Amino acid sequence: MTSSLQHERWDIESIFPDFAAWDEEFQQVEQEIHTLKAFQGTLTRDPQDLHLFLNAWNELSVRVGRLSIYTSMRVSADTTDSEAKRKQAESQALSAAFQSQLAFIEPELLTLPEETARLWFEKHEGLKVYQTYFEKLWSQKKALRSAEVEALLGSVSEAFQSARGIHSTLVNELDFGTIETPEKPVKLAHNSLPGLLSHPVRSVRKEAWEQYARKHLEVQQTMASALSTGVKQNVFVARTRGFSSSLEAALYPNRIPEQVYHNFMQVYERNQQVWHRYWRIRKQALGLSDFAEYDIKAPLTQRAPVVTYRQAVDFITAGMRPLGEAYVRTMRSGLLEDCWVDHGLSPNRRMGAFSIGNRLTKPFIFMSFQENLYGMSTLAHEVGHSMHKHLSNQSQPIVYERYTLFAAEVASNFNQALTRAYLLRTVQEREFRIAVLEEAFSNFHRYFLIMPVLSQFELTLHQHAEQGKTFSAAQMNRLMANLLGKVYGQEVQMDESLNGIMWSQFSNHLYANFYTWQYGTGIAAANALADRVLSGETGAVEQYLEFLSLGGKLAPLEALKIAGVDMASPEPIEAGFRTLERLLDELERLL
């Protein structure tokens, strides 16, 4: 790898040097799936054989994941790569075959009497590793169906990805045109939109926002059909597994009570006046007679700092020093030397940012880095995910390495909170501090406003689908506009169609089945834990690092209690809004 590329692209060749090597591994994995299937009906005969089988099954699952990771990375870096897309479809089919052909495993394991299993755990040290796995399996057996039904659900998993795939493909193929700015014409795209929406010239922001929304409106019928299909699929799976609702089905595997969801939404609805205050402060600071959605990211300072990738790494490194030298050394090496990150601005890249990997790969990061505090914050967020993966993989056996989405968003937001606190603690220059606060509000806006709105939207769609009803595109737009209207209040002027089409601009989130609200719980828990660390509370650092190292061994609520926060209570959510108010106080003081 040349030095010119070292800081711009990830080391994808460390997974497979090319598709020829990928094909070879694909064929081997395919054969091993058939080999493991031959053990059906034999799993409860002997503890030593069961131990060897469970090891082989888990190791094979990681290899299946590695094949998928590679194709996802290739497609993300170039959405026009037809070979990568074809291989991605093959990896999805292989994942479905893995689920379908080995769907007998857990139903068969449940036929092993619990007393026998506990005796085996005592006598066979290797099998004892799986005791927590069995405890979880026993606690969730009501949702498992027969081997035949599980095989059927596994076989349709590939087809059930089609709705998300259609939406994503359609969005990535849209041509949004060009926006004229005082500096130069800018091609409007997913990765250029944030910069245009934070442009100091209001007409630029307005044109970019309207053009982006209108292009989505042109294909709203197709996207509404895809989303409705995705919702119906969730309802089908929920009913097949015997749940009373899609919400219960989504939360049950992670052992999250529905009340935790409702706590979050109730606290969000009680605190919407915090956002109303923010709109008023922004409107006054910008000197506007009216305030629209495209003004939410308008710069409050004309001298926003330029932050290069290397400077961003330095800021993040300094912010994360409370976690200790080992954490910082690994993180910094990944960002600068070990090529975890693909952060260039090449054409045909997919939208968004993400962390991806498993124990057979590096904890890679994909993003389109913008040289500002927003780019720095996104990098901090994603490396939080990557360090979570790294520590989980280091500390846990394969069976427990995968943690829940509920826990994942804590690790990412924690890094942002510590980095932001470091900058506010060490930089006194007024314009810089305002820019740091703007980044903070942007982050809270996404997680404490947009994501709850999307979750309310998602819940309504599922509830209607459970009653046999389907929303049209126009109805979806009205629903989204009404939900936004409540939190925008009288301060933000609304356009039903342009504001209402927001749902279509989240081509992955709304297909993840009640994922969006967990961004909100994540930022709340992260800030609560960051406060513990920054205040020097005894044991806070050690407890947080233990949380990162637990992987998926414990239910997320239990793991977060070990870290020092009780997310079964509404209190951390309320505390999150109080953090937002303190930031508002500081912004008012500076303005």
Beta strands, then each sheet from edge to edge (+ up, - down):
strand 1: 178-180
strand 2: 185-187
strand 3: 341-342
strand 4: 354-356
strand 5: 364-366
sheet 1: 1+ 2-
sheet 2: 3+ 5+ 4-
end
